[in-house]
């Protein structure tokens, strides 16, 4: 039997956002769906109700729905990346993505989302990057 997945609540996503803005600056508040963070609610529900099956796809969906939905006034890429990694780790997943690659991935995600690329393609592309496993450390002989 597999354990149930731990999805991020809207409150947890907002807390991640607030923590990031406190550390790195930026504009607070809700995005174009409303100051009461209606977009965050929609993003969290979209991940829960999605048809994605793998852990990496669900984690990627966290980032895609936050970035594409522009759910915050500022900090969407940072929050999307952090929510994606938080979801992945909370569910026992790991990734070998460096901080630089992660930042580039979020910038590319925004560019592709703004060009109207299909959500499923965006999710699958990011999930493929997440699925790359960290290299196993070799023990000295």
DSSP file (Angstrom, degrees, kcal/mol; ACC not computed):
  #  RESIDUE AA STRUCTURE BP1 BP2  ACC     N-H-->O    O-->H-N    N-H-->O    O-->H-N    TCO  KAPPA ALPHA  PHI   PSI    X-CA   Y-CA   Z-CA
    1    1 A X              0   0    0      0, 0.0     2,-0.3     0, 0.0     0, 0.0   0.000 360.0 360.0 360.0 134.2    0.0    0.0    0.0
    2    2 A X        -     0   0    0      1,-0.1     2,-0.1     3,-0.0     3,-0.1  -0.670 360.0-110.7 -93.3 150.4    1.4    3.4   -0.9
    3    3 A X        -     0   0    0     -2,-0.3    -1,-0.1     1,-0.1     2,-0.0  -0.467  40.6 -96.3 -77.4 152.8    1.0    6.3    1.5
    4    4 A X        -     0   0    0     -2,-0.1    -1,-0.1     1,-0.1     2,-0.1  -0.324  44.5-102.3 -67.1 149.8   -1.4    9.2    0.5
    5    5 A X        -     0   0    0     -3,-0.1     2,-0.8     1,-0.1    -1,-0.1  -0.400  23.8-132.2 -71.3 148.6    0.2   12.2   -1.2
    6    6 A X        -     0   0    0     81,-0.2     2,-0.2    -2,-0.1    84,-0.1  -0.877  26.8-165.7-103.9 101.6    0.7   15.3    0.8
    7    7 A X        -     0   0    0     -2,-0.8     2,-0.3     1,-0.1    37,-0.0  -0.559  23.7-110.3 -85.5 150.9   -0.6   18.2   -1.3
    8    8 A X        -     0   0    0     -2,-0.2     2,-0.1    36,-0.1    40,-0.1  -0.645  29.6-136.7 -80.4 135.1    0.2   21.8   -0.5
    9    9 A X     >  -     0   0    0     -2,-0.3     4,-2.2     1,-0.1     5,-0.2  -0.478  24.6-109.5 -82.7 161.2   -2.7   23.9    0.9
   10   10 A X  H  > S+     0   0    0      1,-0.2     4,-2.5     2,-0.2     5,-0.2   0.887 121.4  55.0 -56.4 -38.0   -3.3   27.4   -0.3
   11   11 A X  H  > S+     0   0    0      1,-0.2     4,-2.2     2,-0.2    -1,-0.2   0.886 107.2  49.0 -64.4 -38.7   -2.2   28.7    3.1
   12   12 A X  H  > S+     0   0    0      2,-0.2     4,-2.3     1,-0.2    -1,-0.2   0.897 110.9  49.9 -67.5 -39.7    1.1   26.8    2.8
   13   13 A X  H  X S+     0   0    0     -4,-2.2     4,-2.4     2,-0.2    -2,-0.2   0.915 111.4  48.8 -64.8 -42.4    1.7   28.2   -0.7
   14   14 A X  H  X S+     0   0    0     -4,-2.5     4,-2.9     2,-0.2    -2,-0.2   0.894 110.2  52.0 -63.8 -39.7    1.0   31.7    0.6
   15   15 A X  H  X S+     0   0    0     -4,-2.2     4,-2.4     2,-0.2    -2,-0.2   0.899 108.9  50.1 -64.0 -40.3    3.4   31.1    3.5
   16   16 A X  H  X S+     0   0    0     -4,-2.3     4,-2.5     2,-0.2    -2,-0.2   0.941 112.4  48.4 -60.1 -47.3    6.1   30.0    1.1
   17   17 A X  H  X S+     0   0    0     -4,-2.4     4,-2.7     1,-0.2     5,-0.2   0.932 111.9  48.0 -58.5 -49.5    5.5   33.2   -0.9
   18   18 A X  H  X S+     0   0    0     -4,-2.9     4,-2.2     1,-0.2    -1,-0.2   0.884 111.4  50.6 -62.2 -39.5    5.6   35.4    2.1
   19   19 A X  H  X S+     0   0    0     -4,-2.4     4,-1.7     2,-0.2    -1,-0.2   0.926 111.7  47.6 -63.7 -45.1    8.8   33.8    3.4
   20   20 A X  H  X S+     0   0    0     -4,-2.5     4,-2.8     1,-0.2     5,-0.4   0.915 112.3  48.6 -63.6 -43.6   10.5   34.3    0.0
   21   21 A X  H  X S+     0   0    0     -4,-2.7     4,-2.4     1,-0.2    -1,-0.2   0.883 109.5  53.6 -64.9 -36.7    9.5   37.9   -0.3
   22   22 A X  H  < S+     0   0    0     -4,-2.2    -1,-0.2    -5,-0.2    -2,-0.2   0.860 116.7  38.4 -63.3 -34.7   10.7   38.5    3.2
   23   23 A X  H  < S+     0   0    0     -4,-1.7    -2,-0.2    -5,-0.1    -1,-0.2   0.820 134.4  18.3 -85.2 -33.6   14.1   37.1    2.3
   24   24 A X  H  < S-     0   0    0     -4,-2.8    -3,-0.2     1,-0.2    -2,-0.2   0.487 100.5-123.5-122.3  -5.2   14.5   38.5   -1.2
   25   25 A X     <  +     0   0    0     -4,-2.4     2,-0.2    -5,-0.4    -1,-0.2  -0.091  45.1 134.4  84.7 172.2   12.0   41.3   -1.6
   26   26 A X        -     0   0    0     -4,-0.1     2,-0.5    -5,-0.0    -1,-0.1  -0.692  57.8 -51.0 132.4 175.0    9.3   41.9   -4.1
   27   27 A X        -     0   0    0     -2,-0.2    47,-0.5    46,-0.1     2,-0.1  -0.726  52.0-151.3 -89.4 125.8    5.7   42.9   -4.4
   28   28 A X        +     0   0    0     -2,-0.5     2,-0.1    45,-0.2    47,-0.1  -0.313  44.7  65.9 -87.3 173.2    3.2   41.2   -2.1
   29   29 A X  S    S-     0   0    0     -2,-0.1    44,-2.5    44,-0.1    45,-0.4  -0.252  82.0 -48.2 105.0 169.6   -0.4   40.5   -2.6
   30   30 A X  B     -A   72   0A   0      5,-0.4    42,-0.3    42,-0.3     5,-0.2  -0.282  53.9-120.2 -75.1 161.5   -2.6   38.4   -4.8
   31   31 A X    >   -     0   0    0     40,-2.4     3,-1.7     3,-0.2    42,-0.2   0.229  56.3 -53.3 -83.7-152.5   -2.3   38.3   -8.6
   32   32 A X  T 3  S+     0   0    0     38,-0.9     3,-0.1     1,-0.3    39,-0.1   0.637 128.1  65.4 -68.4 -14.1   -4.8   39.2  -11.3
   33   33 A X  T 3  S-     0   0    0     37,-0.3    -1,-0.3     1,-0.3     2,-0.2   0.627 120.2 -61.5 -83.0 -12.0   -7.5   36.9   -9.8
   34   34 A X    X   -     0   0    0     -3,-1.7     3,-1.3     1,-0.1     5,-0.3  -0.509  37.1 -97.8 142.8 152.3   -7.8   39.1   -6.7
   35   35 A X  T 3  S+     0   0    0      1,-0.3    -5,-0.4    -2,-0.2    -1,-0.1   0.674 113.0  69.5 -66.9 -18.5   -6.1   40.4   -3.7
   36   36 A X  T 3  S-     0   0    0     -3,-0.1    -1,-0.3    -7,-0.1    -2,-0.0   0.180 116.5-108.3 -88.5  18.3   -7.6   37.7   -1.5
   37   37 A X    <>  +     0   0    0     -3,-1.3     4,-1.6    -6,-0.1     3,-0.5   0.823  63.6 155.0  63.0  35.5   -5.3   35.1   -3.3
   38   38 A X  H  > S+     0   0    0     -4,-0.3     4,-2.1     1,-0.2     5,-0.1   0.856  71.6  58.3 -59.9 -34.2   -8.1   33.5   -5.3
   39   39 A X  H  > S+     0   0    0     -5,-0.3     4,-2.4    32,-0.3    -1,-0.2   0.840 101.3  54.2 -64.8 -33.8   -5.5   32.4   -7.8
   40   40 A X  H  > S+     0   0    0     -3,-0.5     4,-2.6    31,-0.3     5,-0.2   0.919 107.7  50.2 -66.3 -43.4   -3.6   30.4   -5.2
   41   41 A X  H  X S+     0   0    0     -4,-1.6     4,-2.3     1,-0.2    -2,-0.2   0.928 111.7  48.2 -57.4 -46.9   -6.8   28.6   -4.2
   42   42 A X  H  X S+     0   0    0     -4,-2.1     4,-2.3     1,-0.2    -2,-0.2   0.900 111.8  49.5 -63.6 -41.5   -7.4   27.7   -7.9
   43   43 A X  H  X S+     0   0    0     -4,-2.4     4,-1.9     2,-0.2    -2,-0.2   0.927 111.1  48.7 -64.7 -45.2   -3.7   26.6   -8.4
   44   44 A X  H  X S+     0   0    0     -4,-2.6     4,-1.9     1,-0.2    -2,-0.2   0.908 114.4  45.8 -62.3 -41.9   -3.8   24.3   -5.3
   45   45 A X  H  X S+     0   0    0     -4,-2.3     4,-2.7    -5,-0.2    -1,-0.2   0.870 107.9  57.4 -69.0 -36.8   -7.1   22.7   -6.4
   46   46 A X  H  < S+     0   0    0     -4,-2.3     4,-0.3    -5,-0.2    -1,-0.2   0.891 108.1  47.0 -62.5 -38.8   -5.9   22.3  -10.0
   47   47 A X  H >< S+     0   0    0     -4,-1.9     3,-1.1     2,-0.2    -1,-0.2   0.945 113.9  47.5 -66.5 -47.5   -2.9   20.2   -8.7
   48   48 A X  H 3< S+     0   0    0     -4,-1.9    -2,-0.2     1,-0.2    -1,-0.2   0.876 118.4  40.8 -59.8 -39.2   -5.1   18.1   -6.4
   49   49 A X  T 3< S+     0   0    0     -4,-2.7    -1,-0.2    -5,-0.1    -2,-0.2   0.342  92.3 117.9 -94.4   6.4   -7.7   17.5   -9.2
   50   50 A X    <   -     0   0    0     -3,-1.1    -3,-0.1    -4,-0.3     8,-0.0  -0.198  67.4-130.5 -74.3 166.1   -5.2   17.0  -12.0
   51   51 A X        +     0   0    0      7,-0.0    -1,-0.1     2,-0.0    -4,-0.1   0.341  65.7 125.2 -95.0   3.9   -4.8   13.8  -14.0
   52   52 A X        -     0   0    0     -5,-0.2    -2,-0.0     1,-0.1    68,-0.0  -0.378  38.7-172.0 -67.9 145.1   -1.1   13.7  -13.6
   53   53 A X        +     0   0    0     -2,-0.1    -1,-0.1     5,-0.0     2,-0.1   0.798  52.1  74.1-110.8 -38.7    0.2   10.5  -12.1
   54   54 A X  S  > S-     0   0    0      1,-0.1     4,-2.3     4,-0.0     5,-0.2  -0.423  78.4-121.8 -83.6 158.0    3.9   10.6  -11.3
   55   55 A X  H  > S+     0   0    0      1,-0.2     4,-2.4     2,-0.2     5,-0.2   0.894 114.6  52.4 -59.9 -41.0    5.3   12.5   -8.3
   56   56 A X  H  > S+     0   0    0      2,-0.2     4,-2.6     1,-0.2    -1,-0.2   0.886 108.3  50.2 -65.6 -39.0    7.4   14.6  -10.7
   57   57 A X  H  > S+     0   0    0      2,-0.2     4,-2.4     1,-0.2    -2,-0.2   0.919 111.9  47.4 -65.1 -42.8    4.4   15.6  -12.8
   58   58 A X  H  X S+     0   0    0     -4,-2.3     4,-1.4     2,-0.2    -2,-0.2   0.900 113.1  48.5 -66.1 -39.5    2.4   16.6   -9.8
   59   59 A X  H  X S+     0   0    0     -4,-2.4     4,-1.3     2,-0.2     3,-0.3   0.928 112.0  49.5 -64.1 -44.6    5.4   18.6   -8.4
   60   60 A X  H  X S+     0   0    0     -4,-2.6     4,-2.8     1,-0.2    -2,-0.2   0.887 105.0  58.5 -61.5 -38.9    5.8   20.3  -11.9
   61   61 A X  H  X S+     0   0    0     -4,-2.4     4,-2.8     1,-0.2     5,-0.3   0.861  98.9  59.6 -60.2 -35.4    2.1   21.1  -11.9
   62   62 A X  H  X S+     0   0    0     -4,-1.4     4,-1.5    -3,-0.3    -1,-0.2   0.952 111.1  40.1 -55.5 -49.9    2.6   23.1   -8.7
   63   63 A X  H  X S+     0   0    0     -4,-1.3     4,-3.0     2,-0.2     5,-0.3   0.930 115.5  50.9 -65.9 -46.2    5.1   25.3  -10.5
   64   64 A X  H  X>S+     0   0    0     -4,-2.8     4,-2.9     1,-0.2     5,-0.5   0.931 110.9  46.8 -61.1 -47.6    3.1   25.5  -13.7
   65   65 A X  H  X5S+     0   0    0     -4,-2.8     4,-1.0     1,-0.2    -1,-0.2   0.831 116.5  45.1 -67.5 -30.7   -0.2   26.5  -12.1
   66   66 A X  H  X>S+     0   0    0     -4,-1.5     5,-1.4    -5,-0.3     4,-0.6   0.942 121.0  37.2 -75.2 -48.6    1.5   29.1   -9.9
   67   67 A X  H ><5S+     0   0    0     -4,-3.0     3,-0.9     2,-0.2    -2,-0.2   0.956 121.8  42.9 -70.1 -50.7    3.7   30.7  -12.7
   68   68 A X  H 3<5S+     0   0    0     -4,-2.9    -3,-0.2    -5,-0.3    -1,-0.2   0.879 116.2  49.0 -64.3 -37.7    1.2   30.4  -15.5
   69   69 A X  H 3<<S-     0   0    0     -4,-1.0    -1,-0.2    -5,-0.5   -37,-0.2   0.583  95.8-143.1 -77.8  -9.3   -1.7   31.6  -13.4
   70   70 A X  T <<5 +     0   0    0     -3,-0.9   -38,-0.9    -4,-0.6   -37,-0.3   0.938  31.9 173.2  43.2  58.5    0.3   34.6  -12.1
   71   71 A X      < +     0   0    0     -5,-1.4   -40,-2.4   -40,-0.2   -31,-0.3   0.624  54.5  51.6 -76.9 -14.6   -1.4   34.0   -8.7
   72   72 A X  B    S-A   30   0A   0    -42,-0.3   -42,-0.3    -6,-0.3   -40,-0.2  -0.851  83.1-122.6-119.2 158.2    0.7   36.6   -6.9
   73   73 A X  S    S-     0   0    0    -44,-2.5     2,-0.3    -2,-0.3   -45,-0.2   0.830  97.5  -5.0 -65.5 -31.3    1.5   40.2   -7.7
   74   74 A X  S    S+     0   0    0    -47,-0.5    -1,-0.2   -45,-0.4   -53,-0.1  -0.976 115.4  47.7-155.6 159.8    5.2   39.3   -7.6
   75   75 A X     >  +     0   0    0     -2,-0.3     4,-2.5    -3,-0.1     5,-0.2   0.698  59.1 139.0  81.8  19.9    7.4   36.3   -6.9
   76   76 A X  H  > S+     0   0    0      2,-0.2     4,-3.0     1,-0.2     5,-0.2   0.913  72.4  46.6 -65.3 -43.1    5.5   33.8   -8.9
   77   77 A X  H  > S+     0   0    0      2,-0.2     4,-2.5     1,-0.2     5,-0.2   0.929 115.1  46.6 -66.7 -43.7    8.6   32.0  -10.3
   78   78 A X  H  > S+     0   0    0      2,-0.2     4,-2.4     1,-0.2    -2,-0.2   0.931 116.7  44.4 -61.7 -44.8   10.3   31.9   -7.0
   79   79 A X  H  X S+     0   0    0     -4,-2.5     4,-2.9     2,-0.2     5,-0.2   0.897 112.1  52.2 -68.7 -40.1    7.2   30.6   -5.3
   80   80 A X  H  X S+     0   0    0     -4,-3.0     4,-2.3    -5,-0.2    -2,-0.2   0.925 112.1  46.0 -60.2 -45.1    6.4   28.1   -8.1
   81   81 A X  H  X S+     0   0    0     -4,-2.5     4,-2.4     2,-0.2     5,-0.2   0.929 115.2  46.2 -63.5 -45.7    9.9   26.7   -7.8
   82   82 A X  H  X S+     0   0    0     -4,-2.4     4,-2.5    -5,-0.2    -2,-0.2   0.896 113.2  49.0 -66.6 -40.0    9.8   26.5   -4.0
   83   83 A X  H  X S+     0   0    0     -4,-2.9     4,-2.7     2,-0.2     5,-0.2   0.901 110.6  51.9 -64.9 -40.5    6.3   24.9   -4.0
   84   84 A X  H  X S+     0   0    0     -4,-2.3     4,-2.3    -5,-0.2    -2,-0.2   0.943 114.1  41.7 -60.6 -49.5    7.4   22.4   -6.6
   85   85 A X  H  X S+     0   0    0     -4,-2.4     4,-2.7     2,-0.2     5,-0.2   0.868 113.9  52.8 -68.4 -36.2   10.5   21.3   -4.5
   86   86 A X  H  X S+     0   0    0     -4,-2.5     4,-2.8    -5,-0.2    -2,-0.2   0.933 111.0  46.7 -63.8 -46.0    8.5   21.4   -1.3
   87   87 A X  H  X S+     0   0    0     -4,-2.7     4,-1.1     2,-0.2     6,-0.2   0.936 113.0  50.0 -59.8 -46.7    5.8   19.1   -2.7
   88   88 A X  H ><>S+     0   0    0     -4,-2.3     5,-3.1    -5,-0.2     3,-0.6   0.943 115.2  41.8 -58.7 -50.5    8.5   16.8   -4.1
   89   89 A X  H ><5S+     0   0    0     -4,-2.7     3,-1.9     1,-0.2    -1,-0.2   0.876 108.7  59.0 -66.3 -38.6   10.4   16.5   -0.8
   90   90 A X  H 3<5S+     0   0    0     -4,-2.8    -1,-0.2     1,-0.3    -2,-0.2   0.741 109.9  45.8 -63.2 -21.0    7.2   16.2    1.3
   91   91 A X  T <<5S-     0   0    0     -4,-1.1    -1,-0.3    -3,-0.6    -2,-0.2   0.137 125.9 -97.4-110.2  19.2    6.3   13.1   -0.8
   92   92 A X  T < 5S+     0   0    0     -3,-1.9    -3,-0.2     1,-0.2     2,-0.1   0.583  77.2 139.4  82.9  10.7    9.8   11.5   -0.6
   93   93 A X      < -     0   0    0     -5,-3.1     2,-0.3    -6,-0.2    -1,-0.2  -0.451  31.0-165.5 -87.3 161.8   11.0   12.7   -4.0
   94   94 A X        -     0   0    0     -2,-0.1     2,-0.3    36,-0.1    -9,-0.0  -0.951   3.0-169.7-139.4 158.7   14.5   13.9   -4.9
   95   95 A X        -     0   0    0     -2,-0.3    38,-0.2     2,-0.1    35,-0.1  -0.981  24.7-143.4-146.9 158.7   16.0   15.8   -7.8
   96   96 A X        +     0   0    0     36,-1.4     2,-0.3    33,-0.3    37,-0.1   0.165  54.0 135.0-105.8  16.1   19.5   16.7   -9.0
   97   97 A X        -     0   0    0     35,-0.2    -2,-0.1    33,-0.1     2,-0.1  -0.487  49.0-136.4 -72.9 129.9   18.5   20.2  -10.3
   98   98 A X     >  -     0   0    0     -2,-0.3     4,-2.6     1,-0.1     5,-0.2  -0.374  23.5-109.4 -78.2 163.5   21.0   22.9   -9.4
   99   99 A X  H  > S+     0   0    0      1,-0.2     4,-2.3     2,-0.2     5,-0.2   0.890 120.4  50.6 -60.6 -40.2   19.8   26.3   -8.2
  100  100 A X  H  > S+     0   0    0      2,-0.2     4,-2.3     1,-0.2    -1,-0.2   0.916 111.5  46.9 -65.3 -42.9   21.0   27.9  -11.5
  101  101 A X  H  > S+     0   0    0      2,-0.2     4,-2.5     1,-0.2    -2,-0.2   0.893 111.2  52.8 -65.8 -38.9   19.1   25.3  -13.6
  102  102 A X  H  X S+     0   0    0     -4,-2.6     4,-2.0     2,-0.2    -2,-0.2   0.925 109.7  47.8 -62.1 -45.3   16.0   25.7  -11.5
  103  103 A X  H  X S+     0   0    0     -4,-2.3     4,-2.0     1,-0.2    -2,-0.2   0.930 113.2  47.8 -62.0 -45.3   16.0   29.5  -12.0
  104  104 A X  H  X S+     0   0    0     -4,-2.3     4,-2.5     1,-0.2    -1,-0.2   0.882 109.5  54.5 -62.4 -38.1   16.5   29.1  -15.8
  105  105 A X  H  X S+     0   0    0     -4,-2.5     4,-2.4     1,-0.2    -1,-0.2   0.892 108.4  48.2 -63.5 -40.1   13.7   26.5  -15.8
  106  106 A X  H  X S+     0   0    0     -4,-2.0     4,-2.2     2,-0.2    -1,-0.2   0.874 111.3  49.8 -70.4 -36.8   11.3   28.9  -14.2
  107  107 A X  H  X S+     0   0    0     -4,-2.0     4,-2.2     2,-0.2    -2,-0.2   0.926 113.2  46.7 -64.9 -43.9   12.2   31.7  -16.6
  108  108 A X  H  X S+     0   0    0     -4,-2.5     4,-2.8     2,-0.2     5,-0.2   0.886 109.2  55.4 -64.4 -39.2   11.7   29.4  -19.5
  109  109 A X  H  X S+     0   0    0     -4,-2.4     4,-2.8     2,-0.2     5,-0.2   0.933 108.9  47.1 -58.4 -46.8    8.4   28.2  -18.0
  110  110 A X  H  X S+     0   0    0     -4,-2.2     4,-2.7     2,-0.2    -2,-0.2   0.928 112.4  49.6 -62.8 -43.9    7.1   31.8  -17.8
  111  111 A X  H  X S+     0   0    0     -4,-2.2     4,-1.2     1,-0.2    -2,-0.2   0.935 114.8  43.7 -59.3 -47.3    8.2   32.5  -21.4
  112  112 A X  H  <>S+     0   0    0     -4,-2.8     5,-2.2     2,-0.2     4,-0.3   0.878 113.3  51.2 -68.0 -38.4    6.5   29.3  -22.7
  113  113 A X  H ><5S+     0   0    0     -4,-2.8     3,-1.5    -5,-0.2    -1,-0.2   0.913 108.8  51.4 -64.8 -41.9    3.4   29.9  -20.7
  114  114 A X  H 3<5S+     0   0    0     -4,-2.7    -1,-0.2     1,-0.3    -2,-0.2   0.773 104.3  57.8 -66.8 -24.8    3.1   33.5  -22.0
  115  115 A X  T 3<5S-     0   0    0     -4,-1.2    -1,-0.3    -5,-0.2    -2,-0.2   0.506 122.0-108.1 -82.9  -2.9    3.4   32.1  -25.5
  116  116 A X  T < 5 +     0   0    0     -3,-1.5    -3,-0.2    -4,-0.3    -2,-0.1   0.658  55.1 171.1  90.9  16.8    0.3   30.0  -24.9
  117  117 A X      < -     0   0    0     -5,-2.2    -1,-0.2     1,-0.1     5,-0.0  -0.308  44.9 -90.9 -63.3 145.2    2.0   26.6  -24.7
  118  118 A X     >  -     0   0    0      1,-0.1     4,-2.0     4,-0.0     3,-0.2  -0.261  28.0-131.7 -56.9 135.5   -0.2   23.7  -23.6
  119  119 A X  H  > S+     0   0    0      1,-0.2     4,-2.7     2,-0.2     5,-0.2   0.892 105.8  55.8 -58.1 -43.2   -0.2   23.1  -19.8
  120  120 A X  H  > S+     0   0    0      1,-0.2     4,-2.5     2,-0.2    -1,-0.2   0.889 107.2  48.9 -59.3 -41.2    0.4   19.4  -20.3
  121  121 A X  H  > S+     0   0    0     -3,-0.2     4,-2.3     2,-0.2    -1,-0.2   0.907 111.2  50.3 -65.0 -41.3    3.5   19.9  -22.4
  122  122 A X  H  X S+     0   0    0     -4,-2.0     4,-2.2     2,-0.2     5,-0.2   0.936 112.3  47.0 -61.3 -46.7    4.8   22.4  -19.8
  123  123 A X  H  X S+     0   0    0     -4,-2.7     4,-2.8     1,-0.2    -2,-0.2   0.935 112.9  48.1 -61.6 -48.3    4.2   19.9  -16.9
  124  124 A X  H  X S+     0   0    0     -4,-2.5     4,-1.9     1,-0.2    -1,-0.2   0.880 110.6  52.2 -62.5 -38.2    5.8   17.0  -18.8
  125  125 A X  H  X S+     0   0    0     -4,-2.3     4,-1.4     2,-0.2    -1,-0.2   0.934 114.2  41.2 -63.8 -46.9    8.9   19.0  -19.7
  126  126 A X  H  X S+     0   0    0     -4,-2.2     4,-2.4     1,-0.2    -2,-0.2   0.894 111.8  56.4 -69.0 -39.4    9.5   20.1  -16.2
  127  127 A X  H  X S+     0   0    0     -4,-2.8     4,-2.1     1,-0.2    -1,-0.2   0.875 103.1  55.3 -60.3 -37.3    8.7   16.7  -14.8
  128  128 A X  H  X S+     0   0    0     -4,-1.9     4,-0.5     1,-0.2    -1,-0.2   0.904 108.8  47.5 -63.3 -40.5   11.4   15.2  -17.1
  129  129 A X  H >< S+     0   0    0     -4,-1.4     3,-1.0     1,-0.2   -33,-0.3   0.914 112.1  50.0 -64.7 -42.0   14.0   17.6  -15.6
  130  130 A X  H 3< S+     0   0    0     -4,-2.4   -34,-0.2     1,-0.2    -2,-0.2   0.838 100.7  64.4 -64.8 -32.3   12.8   16.7  -12.1
  131  131 A X  H 3< S+     0   0    0     -4,-2.1     2,-0.4    -5,-0.2    -1,-0.2   0.671  73.5 107.1 -70.2 -15.8   13.1   13.0  -12.8
  132  132 A X  S << S-     0   0    0     -3,-1.0   -36,-1.4    -4,-0.5     2,-0.2  -0.514  70.3-138.3 -64.2 121.0   16.8   13.2  -13.3
  133  133 A X        -     0   0    0     -2,-0.4   -38,-0.1   -38,-0.2     3,-0.1  -0.523  17.2-101.2 -86.0 147.4   18.2   11.6  -10.2
  134  134 A X        -     0   0    0     -2,-0.2    -1,-0.1     1,-0.1   -38,-0.1  -0.381  48.5-100.3 -60.3 142.2   21.1   12.9   -8.2
  135  135 A X        -     0   0    0      1,-0.1     2,-0.3   -39,-0.1    -1,-0.1  -0.381  39.8-109.5 -63.6 143.6   24.2   10.9   -8.9
  136  136 A X        -     0   0    0     -3,-0.1     2,-0.3     1,-0.1    -1,-0.1  -0.546  32.4-118.5 -73.8 136.1   25.0    8.3   -6.3
  137  137 A X        -     0   0    0     -2,-0.3     2,-0.4     1,-0.1    -1,-0.1  -0.546  26.3-130.2 -75.8 139.5   28.0    9.2   -4.3
  138  138 A X        -     0   0    0     -2,-0.3     2,-0.4    -3,-0.0    -1,-0.1  -0.723  13.9-130.5 -91.9 137.3   30.8    6.7   -4.6
  139  139 A X        -     0   0    0     -2,-0.4     2,-0.1     1,-0.1    -1,-0.0  -0.679  27.8-111.4 -83.8 136.6   32.4    5.4   -1.5
  140  140 A X              0   0    0     -2,-0.4    -1,-0.1     1,-0.1     0, 0.0  -0.404 360.0 360.0 -65.3 143.9   36.2    5.5   -1.4
  141  141 A X              0   0    0     -2,-0.1    -1,-0.1    -3,-0.0    -2,-0.0   0.462 360.0 360.0 -88.8 360.0   37.7    2.0   -1.6
